[in-house]
């Protein structure tokens, strides 16, 4: 195979992207298939090709309109997708009328990296060697490469030619790189693609096609292309086992999920989406996060639960509840259950859903009250939550994990909210407005030994979270004007701010300590999960 550079087409595509805001030919035909996730449609031959080749997995969602580009007398109908750029050659006949853009080479060009300068290698055992570029294709990427391709011969599986049509030749051997999410991965570059190894994923989904279509297209739109010879900025890599605090922030305008080290360094935007992503909660081993988002909402105010790897990859939808707000998830310590809040039956109630996405079960039933903000006891036998079921203000309640035996922690005349159970089970941390503004307190589950932790006048300290060993507490506060995340010792001493820069930084939650991703959500990879809430009776969910 001969490798060429499409210099003029590259320039024309840049003009195409720059001109998207201008009037352009309409290609939304009668056969258009539109995606609310991005607001773009596919139609005609490009739709046919997309659907014939496992489009969502291989190409991703469309991220641009279709538009004609003419270069060197040849007209192409071009459309960008998350992972590829499809180019239909006008006048050509199937199956030779569709080509994939050389986005691997183009992305490297944008970054000012010359793939010709990458280290080459000699043939290796158990690998496929490409003498054209002098690179090896080895596991974990080799099997994924062989299992994907552009169908052309009508036979089961993919031939070497069909895989080459999708990927092109390798431009590098496998190498460590820091990707746009700020994490370090083993990757391999190809003419048209970038394969990435995500060690927390379940095979075959631990090897993923990079979103280089979005990266190349996004650089055009933003004008952030890196000049030739100028090294691309390399974000800080993240140790997959290090302890981090997850939170949501509106610093970019909408809310995204971030993580940061407990000392305030290494802040990363995990979701970086135009929707609102809120209320993160860690899996018990720290390999995954569950959160609420309106990214697929058909109308304002509708939120569902989603899961993702701790690096922001592998986002999957967990609930799909029409006209409802599913939020405030809390993962059980055994990893089997996620408690959350939904207004599916008209008011906020507490539900649980199995972590593999099976049907949610409603635990609380109060048609005139709000039950919200659940937190598990360390042995998962109980849940503490806040409720206004007394008819006046919010107080703290404890229930068995099947919703039975609800009892109040002794009440006051003020609001008590945002409970968090200590890792040893002896204390419940919460916020209270009993002194006018919100302060943090702890109390025993029996309602004894009330202890005040914060007392800054006029400040509101809320949504606290224990560190895994119970020695420190993270919380949100407006004590410095903006709402930011703070960390202090468990007795309230040595308070320090770990976020800044404006926006609302809220709902911190501490990752488990010393985790390396042993708890694998295998069912999430094997089955298309998306549970819909229906009102049901209480069901025991204890271990």
C-alpha positions as CSV (number, residue, x, y, z in Angstrom):
1,X,0.0,0.0,0.0
2,X,1.2,3.4,-0.9
3,X,1.1,6.2,1.7
4,X,0.4,9.7,0.4
5,X,-0.4,13.1,1.9
6,X,-3.5,14.9,0.7
7,X,-2.1,18.4,1.0
8,X,-4.8,20.2,-1.0
9,X,-7.6,18.2,0.4
10,X,-6.3,19.1,3.9
11,X,-6.5,22.8,3.1
12,X,-10.0,22.4,1.5
13,X,-11.2,20.5,4.6
14,X,-10.0,23.3,6.8
15,X,-12.0,25.8,4.7
16,X,-15.0,23.4,4.9
17,X,-14.9,23.4,8.7
18,X,-14.3,27.1,8.9
19,X,-17.3,27.7,6.7
20,X,-19.8,25.5,8.5
21,X,-21.5,28.5,10.0
22,X,-22.2,29.7,6.5
23,X,-25.0,28.5,4.2
24,X,-24.3,25.0,2.8
25,X,-26.1,22.5,0.7
26,X,-28.7,20.5,2.5
27,X,-28.1,16.8,2.6
28,X,-30.8,15.9,5.2
29,X,-32.8,13.7,2.8
30,X,-35.9,11.7,3.4
31,X,-33.8,8.8,4.6
32,X,-32.0,10.9,7.1
33,X,-31.2,9.3,10.5
34,X,-30.6,11.9,13.1
35,X,-28.9,11.7,16.5
36,X,-30.0,13.8,19.4
37,X,-26.7,13.2,21.1
38,X,-25.0,15.5,18.6
39,X,-27.8,17.1,16.7
40,X,-26.5,15.9,13.3
41,X,-27.9,13.5,10.7
42,X,-26.6,10.9,8.3
43,X,-28.3,10.2,5.0
44,X,-27.8,8.7,1.5
45,X,-24.8,6.7,0.7
46,X,-22.9,7.8,3.8
47,X,-25.7,6.5,6.0
48,X,-25.7,3.2,4.1
49,X,-21.9,2.8,4.6
50,X,-22.1,3.8,8.3
51,X,-24.8,1.2,9.0
52,X,-23.1,-1.5,7.0
53,X,-19.9,-1.2,9.0
54,X,-21.1,-1.1,12.7
55,X,-21.1,2.6,12.6
56,X,-21.6,3.6,16.2
57,X,-18.8,1.4,17.5
58,X,-16.4,2.0,14.6
59,X,-17.2,5.6,13.5
60,X,-19.1,7.1,16.4
61,X,-21.8,9.8,16.2
62,X,-21.7,12.4,13.4
63,X,-20.3,15.7,14.5
64,X,-20.8,17.8,11.4
65,X,-23.1,18.2,8.4
66,X,-22.4,16.7,5.0
67,X,-20.8,19.1,2.6
68,X,-19.1,19.0,-0.8
69,X,-15.3,19.5,-1.1
70,X,-13.6,19.8,-4.4
71,X,-9.8,19.4,-4.9
72,X,-7.7,18.7,-8.0
73,X,-10.9,18.4,-10.0
74,X,-12.4,15.7,-7.8
75,X,-15.6,16.3,-5.7
76,X,-16.1,14.5,-2.4
77,X,-19.1,14.6,0.0
78,X,-17.5,14.8,3.4
79,X,-18.8,14.3,6.9
80,X,-17.0,14.1,10.2
81,X,-17.7,11.6,12.9
82,X,-16.2,11.1,16.4
83,X,-13.5,8.6,15.1
84,X,-13.4,9.1,11.4
85,X,-14.0,11.4,8.4
86,X,-16.0,9.7,5.7
87,X,-15.4,10.9,2.1
88,X,-17.8,9.9,-0.7
89,X,-16.1,10.3,-4.1
90,X,-18.7,11.7,-6.5
91,X,-19.1,9.6,-9.7
92,X,-17.5,6.5,-8.2
93,X,-19.5,3.3,-7.7
94,X,-19.8,1.2,-4.6
95,X,-17.9,-0.3,-2.9
96,X,-15.1,1.9,-4.1
97,X,-16.9,5.2,-3.6
98,X,-16.2,5.7,0.1
99,X,-12.8,6.5,1.7
100,X,-11.8,7.2,5.2
101,X,-9.7,10.3,5.9
102,X,-6.1,9.8,7.1
103,X,-6.9,11.2,10.5
104,X,-4.1,9.4,12.3
105,X,-1.5,11.1,10.2
106,X,-3.5,14.4,10.2
107,X,-3.7,14.5,14.0
108,X,0.0,13.9,14.3
109,X,0.5,16.7,11.9
110,X,-1.7,19.0,14.0
111,X,0.5,18.2,17.0
112,X,3.7,19.0,15.2
113,X,4.8,15.3,15.3
114,X,6.6,13.7,12.4
115,X,5.6,10.0,12.4
116,X,8.6,9.3,10.1
117,X,10.7,10.1,13.1
118,X,9.1,7.4,15.3
119,X,11.4,4.5,16.2
120,X,11.0,1.6,13.9
121,X,11.3,-2.1,14.8
122,X,12.3,-5.5,13.4
123,X,9.8,-8.4,13.0
124,X,8.8,-10.0,16.3
125,X,7.2,-13.3,17.2
126,X,3.4,-13.3,17.7
127,X,3.1,-9.9,16.0
128,X,2.1,-8.8,12.5
129,X,4.9,-6.9,10.8
130,X,4.4,-4.2,8.2
131,X,7.5,-3.7,6.1
132,X,6.0,-0.6,4.4
133,X,6.4,1.4,7.6
134,X,8.7,-1.0,9.6
135,X,6.3,-1.3,12.6
136,X,4.9,-4.3,14.5
137,X,1.3,-4.8,15.5
138,X,1.2,-6.8,18.7
139,X,-1.3,-7.6,21.5
140,X,-3.3,-6.1,23.0
141,X,-3.9,-4.3,19.7
142,X,-3.5,-7.1,17.2
143,X,-6.7,-9.0,17.9
144,X,-8.8,-5.8,17.9
145,X,-7.3,-4.8,14.6
146,X,-8.2,-8.2,13.1
147,X,-11.7,-8.0,14.5
148,X,-12.6,-4.7,12.9
149,X,-12.6,-3.6,9.3
150,X,-14.6,-2.2,6.3
151,X,-16.7,-5.0,4.8
152,X,-16.0,-5.5,1.1
153,X,-15.9,-9.3,0.3
154,X,-19.2,-10.4,1.8
155,X,-17.5,-13.1,3.9
156,X,-17.7,-13.5,7.7
157,X,-15.0,-11.8,9.6
158,X,-12.5,-9.3,8.3
159,X,-9.6,-10.0,5.9
160,X,-6.3,-8.2,6.1
161,X,-7.4,-5.9,3.3
162,X,-10.6,-5.0,5.1
163,X,-8.7,-4.2,8.3
164,X,-6.3,-2.1,6.3
165,X,-9.2,-0.2,4.8
166,X,-10.3,0.9,8.3
167,X,-7.0,1.5,10.0
168,X,-4.4,2.0,7.3
169,X,-0.8,1.1,7.9
170,X,0.7,1.5,11.4
171,X,2.6,4.7,11.9
172,X,4.2,3.7,15.2
173,X,4.7,0.8,17.4
174,X,2.8,0.7,20.7
175,X,3.9,3.5,22.9
176,X,2.9,5.4,26.1
177,X,1.3,8.7,25.5
178,X,-0.8,11.3,27.5
179,X,-4.1,11.8,25.8
180,X,-6.5,14.8,25.9
181,X,-8.2,13.5,29.1
182,X,-4.9,13.9,30.9
183,X,-4.2,10.2,31.5
184,X,-1.4,8.1,30.2
185,X,-2.2,5.1,28.0
186,X,-0.5,2.7,25.7
187,X,-1.5,3.7,22.2
188,X,-0.6,2.8,18.6
189,X,-1.1,5.2,15.7
190,X,-2.3,4.2,12.2
191,X,-2.9,6.2,9.1
192,X,-6.6,6.5,9.8
193,X,-7.0,5.6,13.5
194,X,-5.4,5.5,17.0
195,X,-5.9,2.4,19.1
196,X,-5.8,2.9,22.9
197,X,-5.4,0.3,25.7
198,X,-7.7,1.1,28.7
199,X,-6.6,-1.4,31.3
200,X,-9.7,-0.9,33.5
201,X,-12.0,-2.1,30.6
202,X,-13.2,-5.6,30.0
203,X,-11.9,-7.3,26.9
204,X,-12.5,-6.6,24.0
205,X,-13.5,-3.1,25.2
206,X,-10.2,-2.5,26.9
207,X,-8.9,-1.7,23.4
208,X,-10.7,1.3,22.0
209,X,-10.6,3.4,18.9
210,X,-9.6,6.9,19.8
211,X,-11.9,9.9,19.1
212,X,-9.5,11.5,16.7
213,X,-12.3,12.6,14.4
214,X,-13.5,14.9,17.2
215,X,-9.9,15.9,18.0
216,X,-8.9,16.9,14.4
217,X,-12.3,18.6,13.8
218,X,-12.2,20.3,17.2
219,X,-8.8,21.8,16.5
220,X,-10.1,23.2,13.2
221,X,-13.1,24.7,14.8
222,X,-11.2,26.2,17.7
223,X,-8.2,27.3,15.7
224,X,-6.0,25.3,18.1
225,X,-4.0,23.4,15.5
226,X,-0.3,23.1,16.5
227,X,2.1,24.6,14.0
228,X,4.4,22.3,12.2
229,X,7.5,21.6,14.4
230,X,5.8,22.9,17.5
231,X,5.4,20.2,20.2
232,X,1.9,19.7,21.5
233,X,1.2,20.4,25.1
234,X,1.3,17.3,27.2
235,X,-1.2,17.2,30.1
236,X,-0.2,15.6,33.4
237,X,-0.6,11.8,33.5
238,X,-2.7,10.2,36.2
239,X,-1.8,7.1,38.2
240,X,-4.8,4.8,37.8
241,X,-4.4,3.8,41.5
242,X,-3.8,7.2,43.1
243,X,-6.4,8.7,45.5
244,X,-8.5,11.5,44.0
245,X,-11.6,13.5,44.9
246,X,-14.3,13.6,42.3
247,X,-16.7,16.6,42.1
248,X,-18.8,18.5,39.6
249,X,-17.9,22.0,38.4
250,X,-19.5,24.7,36.2
251,X,-16.2,26.5,35.5
252,X,-16.7,25.9,31.8
253,X,-20.3,27.1,31.8
254,X,-22.1,23.7,32.0
255,X,-21.4,21.2,34.7
256,X,-18.7,18.5,34.2
257,X,-17.3,15.8,36.4
258,X,-13.7,16.5,37.5
259,X,-11.2,14.7,39.7
260,X,-8.4,16.3,41.7
261,X,-5.7,15.1,44.1
262,X,-6.5,15.8,47.8
263,X,-3.8,18.5,47.8
264,X,-5.5,20.4,44.9
265,X,-3.1,19.4,42.1
266,X,-3.8,17.5,38.9
267,X,-7.3,18.6,38.2
268,X,-8.9,16.8,35.3
269,X,-12.2,17.2,33.4
270,X,-13.5,13.7,32.8
271,X,-16.7,14.3,30.9
272,X,-16.0,17.6,29.1
273,X,-19.5,17.5,27.5
274,X,-21.9,20.3,26.6
275,X,-24.6,18.7,28.8
276,X,-24.7,18.9,32.6
277,X,-22.9,16.1,34.4
278,X,-23.5,16.0,38.2
279,X,-23.1,14.1,41.5
280,X,-20.3,11.6,40.9
281,X,-19.9,8.5,43.1
282,X,-17.0,6.0,43.1
283,X,-17.2,2.3,42.7
284,X,-15.8,0.5,45.8
285,X,-12.5,-0.2,44.0
286,X,-12.2,3.2,42.5
287,X,-12.1,1.9,38.9
288,X,-15.4,3.6,37.8
289,X,-17.7,6.5,38.5
290,X,-21.5,6.7,38.4
291,X,-23.0,10.2,37.8
292,X,-26.2,12.0,36.7
293,X,-26.5,13.7,33.3
294,X,-29.0,15.3,31.0
295,X,-26.8,14.5,27.9
296,X,-29.6,12.4,26.3
297,X,-32.5,14.3,27.8
298,X,-35.4,15.0,25.4
299,X,-36.5,18.0,27.6
300,X,-35.1,20.2,30.3
301,X,-34.9,18.8,33.8
302,X,-34.6,15.1,32.8
303,X,-31.5,13.4,34.1
304,X,-30.4,9.7,34.0
305,X,-27.5,7.8,35.6
306,X,-24.4,7.0,33.6
307,X,-21.2,5.1,34.3
308,X,-17.6,5.6,33.1
309,X,-14.1,4.5,33.8
310,X,-12.1,6.7,36.3
311,X,-10.3,8.2,33.3
312,X,-13.6,9.4,31.7
313,X,-13.7,6.7,29.0
314,X,-16.3,4.0,28.4
315,X,-19.4,6.1,29.3
316,X,-22.5,3.9,29.5
317,X,-26.1,4.8,30.3
318,X,-27.5,3.0,33.4
319,X,-31.1,4.4,33.6
320,X,-33.6,5.6,31.1
321,X,-36.6,7.1,32.9
322,X,-39.0,9.2,30.8
323,X,-39.7,12.7,32.2
324,X,-37.9,12.1,35.4
325,X,-34.7,13.2,37.2
326,X,-32.5,10.3,38.4
327,X,-29.6,11.7,40.5
328,X,-27.5,11.6,43.6
329,X,-26.1,8.0,43.2
330,X,-24.3,6.2,46.0
331,X,-22.5,2.9,45.3
332,X,-22.7,0.1,47.9
333,X,-19.4,-1.0,49.5
334,X,-19.8,-4.6,48.1
335,X,-20.2,-3.1,44.6
336,X,-23.5,-4.8,43.8
337,X,-26.0,-1.9,44.3
338,X,-26.4,1.8,43.5
339,X,-28.8,3.8,45.6
340,X,-30.1,6.9,44.0
341,X,-33.0,9.5,44.0
342,X,-35.7,9.8,41.3
343,X,-38.9,11.7,41.0
344,X,-40.3,9.1,38.6
345,X,-43.5,8.7,40.7
346,X,-44.1,12.5,41.1
347,X,-41.9,13.2,44.1
348,X,-38.3,12.4,45.1
349,X,-38.0,8.9,46.4
350,X,-35.0,6.6,47.1
351,X,-34.4,3.7,44.7
352,X,-31.7,1.0,44.3
353,X,-30.5,-0.5,41.1
354,X,-28.1,-3.4,40.6
355,X,-24.8,-2.3,39.3
356,X,-25.2,-4.4,36.2
357,X,-28.2,-2.3,35.2
358,X,-31.2,-4.5,36.1
359,X,-34.6,-3.0,37.0
360,X,-34.6,-0.4,39.7
361,X,-36.5,-1.0,43.0
362,X,-38.2,1.8,44.9
363,X,-37.4,1.8,48.6
364,X,-39.3,4.8,50.0
365,X,-43.0,5.7,49.4
366,X,-44.1,9.2,50.5
367,X,-46.4,11.0,48.2
368,X,-46.2,14.3,50.1
369,X,-42.5,14.2,51.1
370,X,-39.0,14.4,49.6
371,X,-36.6,11.5,50.5
372,X,-33.2,12.2,49.1
373,X,-29.4,12.0,49.5
374,X,-28.9,8.4,50.4
375,X,-25.6,7.0,51.9
376,X,-24.8,3.4,52.7
377,X,-23.6,2.1,56.1
378,X,-20.2,0.4,55.9
379,X,-21.7,-3.1,55.9
380,X,-24.4,-2.1,53.4
381,X,-27.2,-3.2,55.7
382,X,-28.6,0.3,56.1
383,X,-29.1,3.6,54.4
384,X,-29.1,7.1,55.9
385,X,-30.9,9.8,54.0
386,X,-32.6,13.2,54.5
387,X,-36.3,13.7,54.3
388,X,-39.0,16.3,55.1
389,X,-41.5,13.6,55.9
390,X,-42.1,15.2,59.3
391,X,-44.0,18.0,57.5
392,X,-41.8,20.9,58.5
393,X,-38.0,20.6,57.7
394,X,-35.4,18.2,56.6
395,X,-34.1,15.7,59.1
396,X,-31.9,12.6,59.0
397,X,-33.4,9.1,58.8
398,X,-32.0,5.6,58.8
399,X,-33.7,2.6,57.0
400,X,-32.8,-1.0,56.3
401,X,-31.5,-1.6,52.8
402,X,-34.9,-2.9,51.7
403,X,-36.6,0.3,52.9
404,X,-38.0,-1.1,56.1
405,X,-37.7,0.0,59.7
406,X,-37.4,3.7,58.9
407,X,-36.4,5.7,62.1
408,X,-35.4,9.2,62.7
409,X,-32.1,10.4,64.2
410,X,-33.3,12.7,67.0
411,X,-34.5,15.9,65.4
412,X,-34.1,19.6,66.0
413,X,-36.2,22.5,64.7
414,X,-33.6,23.2,61.9
415,X,-32.7,21.5,58.6
416,X,-30.3,18.6,58.8
417,X,-29.0,17.4,55.5
418,X,-26.3,15.7,53.3
419,X,-25.5,12.7,55.5
420,X,-22.3,10.6,55.1
421,X,-21.6,7.5,57.2
422,X,-18.1,7.2,58.6
423,X,-15.9,4.3,57.4
424,X,-15.9,2.7,60.8
425,X,-19.7,3.0,61.1
426,X,-19.6,5.0,64.4
427,X,-20.4,8.5,63.2
428,X,-22.7,10.2,60.7
429,X,-21.4,13.4,59.2
430,X,-23.9,16.0,58.0
431,X,-24.7,19.7,57.5
432,X,-27.1,21.6,59.7
433,X,-28.6,25.0,59.6
434,X,-29.4,25.0,63.3
435,X,-27.2,28.1,63.9
436,X,-28.5,30.2,61.0
437,X,-25.9,29.2,58.4
438,X,-24.9,25.7,57.4
439,X,-22.2,24.1,59.5
440,X,-20.8,20.5,59.6
441,X,-21.4,18.2,62.5
442,X,-21.1,14.5,63.4
443,X,-23.4,12.4,65.5
444,X,-23.7,8.7,66.4
445,X,-26.4,6.7,64.4
446,X,-28.3,6.6,67.7
447,X,-28.4,10.4,67.8
448,X,-25.8,10.9,70.6
449,X,-22.6,12.9,71.0
450,X,-23.4,15.8,68.6
451,X,-20.0,17.4,67.6
452,X,-19.6,20.6,65.7
453,X,-16.7,20.7,63.1
454,X,-17.0,24.0,61.3
455,X,-18.1,27.4,62.6
456,X,-17.1,30.1,60.1
457,X,-19.6,33.0,60.5
458,X,-21.8,33.5,57.5
459,X,-20.3,30.6,55.6
460,X,-22.3,27.7,54.3
461,X,-20.5,24.4,54.6
462,X,-22.4,21.4,53.0
463,X,-22.1,18.1,51.2
464,X,-19.3,16.5,53.2
465,X,-17.5,13.3,52.3
466,X,-15.2,11.1,54.4
467,X,-11.7,10.0,53.2
468,X,-11.4,6.2,53.0
469,X,-9.6,5.9,56.3
470,X,-11.9,8.4,58.1
471,X,-9.0,10.8,58.9
472,X,-10.1,13.7,56.6
473,X,-13.2,15.3,55.3
474,X,-13.9,17.0,52.0
475,X,-16.8,19.5,51.7
476,X,-18.1,22.4,49.6
477,X,-18.3,25.9,51.0
478,X,-18.9,29.5,50.0
479,X,-16.6,30.8,52.8
480,X,-14.3,32.6,50.2
481,X,-17.1,33.9,48.0
482,X,-17.3,31.2,45.4
483,X,-18.5,27.7,46.0
484,X,-15.3,25.6,46.2
485,X,-14.1,22.3,47.6
486,X,-12.2,22.2,50.9
487,X,-10.4,19.5,52.8
488,X,-9.9,19.3,56.6
489,X,-9.0,16.8,59.3
490,X,-11.8,14.8,60.8
491,X,-11.8,17.0,63.9
492,X,-12.3,20.1,61.8
493,X,-8.7,21.3,61.9
494,X,-6.4,22.5,59.1
495,X,-9.0,23.5,56.5
496,X,-7.6,24.1,53.0
497,X,-9.2,25.0,49.7
498,X,-8.3,22.6,46.8
499,X,-10.3,24.2,43.9
500,X,-10.4,27.7,42.5
501,X,-10.9,29.6,39.3
502,X,-14.6,30.5,39.5
503,X,-17.7,28.5,38.8
504,X,-19.5,26.2,41.2
505,X,-17.3,23.4,42.5
506,X,-19.5,21.0,44.5
507,X,-20.4,17.5,45.7
508,X,-17.0,16.1,46.5
509,X,-16.5,12.4,46.9
510,X,-13.3,10.6,47.9
511,X,-12.0,7.7,45.9
512,X,-11.2,4.5,47.7
513,X,-7.6,4.1,48.8
514,X,-5.0,1.9,47.1
515,X,-7.3,0.8,44.2
516,X,-6.1,-0.8,41.0
517,X,-9.4,-1.7,39.3
518,X,-10.0,-5.2,40.5
519,X,-13.8,-4.9,40.4
520,X,-14.7,-5.2,36.8
521,X,-18.2,-4.4,35.6
522,X,-18.3,-7.3,33.2
523,X,-22.1,-7.2,32.6
524,X,-21.8,-3.6,31.5
525,X,-19.7,-4.6,28.6
526,X,-21.7,-7.7,27.7
527,X,-25.2,-6.3,27.7
528,X,-26.8,-3.0,26.5
529,X,-28.0,-1.6,29.8
530,X,-30.6,1.1,30.2
531,X,-33.2,0.4,32.9
532,X,-36.5,2.2,33.1
533,X,-38.0,2.9,36.5
534,X,-41.4,1.5,37.3
535,X,-43.1,1.7,40.7
536,X,-42.7,-1.5,42.6
537,X,-42.8,-3.0,46.0
538,X,-39.9,-3.1,48.4
539,X,-37.4,-5.9,47.8
540,X,-34.7,-7.0,50.1
541,X,-31.3,-6.3,48.6
542,X,-29.0,-7.3,51.4
543,X,-25.9,-9.4,50.8
